[in-house]
């Protein structure tokens, strides 16, 4: 195996492939990055069994300037190899694996010899039978992930809740995540009304996928029995396993009655919450209180060990009963960030019932829900 390549182009592909590689895996070979060189180009592969990423750097890519001298394949230790390539002095580097598993990397006056592993021992990527196939805007998918993945559970004792539930039916995609303390649900229309699927994608997979979406315009989504495949452009394929089990019916968790509503700019409220959280995080309870009356609305936090903060907020509109409710500021901050600079309506039923946040211009397609904290 022998080739030369532009270092910046290689690093870009390598960084994305490294998203699928974990140093904690029990399989030593999966701590490596697989390189396969043939007449089509250079294929980089990384996997942790849950996620697999494969990227082709085509032989005719003008940016990569790939020159193929001898085809071949090798698996190199991902962290060590990545650190070497990132610190090489030249704009290009040469990789040579003449015999055995020792690989030579050269760039200008620098030369490294590193030991690799046999590429034939690397696990094969899943061969799947695609049951549903649709194309989504990368911007839309990026937004859907960002607005829902924040609510997945971090508790491995509830594995089904560590994923986002995607329901595709009748030309509509609904994504739901909940950790039983909060919920995020986002819907979006797509063109192919024949696609029907009900899958749960691990939140960790979606977080890594989201980081790669800025580089493409559309994403081809292919659903198989226990895998989902995201095709990002022509040369990048992202595989993720699916979680097995029945996701809870989120519609039952969303209240339909609102006795108190408050309309406000999400970013303005976020800034107030962040100021109050400075004190709540210093205290033991990490709770903020929201008091809403017809005269004024207040955000406050009281910690006997630290002190007290109180700030009046100026809502665009307040309606309904007076209410005082307590909540976790971290949940509230993440929910508010998902709305950006939009005007939102917060709907309350009672001080003990979950409350909802929806954008005023899109109340049916996007909702965040937070369960209050009992303080008595």
Secondary structure, DSSP 8 states (H G I E B T S, - for coil): -EEEEEHHHHHHHHHHHGGG--TT-S-GGGGEEEEEEETTEEEEEEE-SSEEEEEEEETT-TTTT-EEEE-EEEEEEHHHHHHHHHH-SSSEEEEE--STTEEEEEETTEEEEEE-B-GGGS---------EEEEEEHHHHHHHHHHHGGGS---GGGGGGGEEEEEEETTEEEEEEE-SSEEEEEEEE-S-TT--EEEEEEHHHHHHHHTTGGG-SEEEEEE-SSEEEEEETTTEEEEEEB--S----GGGGS----SEEEEEEHHHHHHHHHHHHHHHTTSSS--EEEEE-SS-EEEEEEETTTEEEEEEE--SEEEES-EEEEE-HHHHHHHHHTTTT-EEEEEES-TTS-EEEEETT-TTTEEEEE------
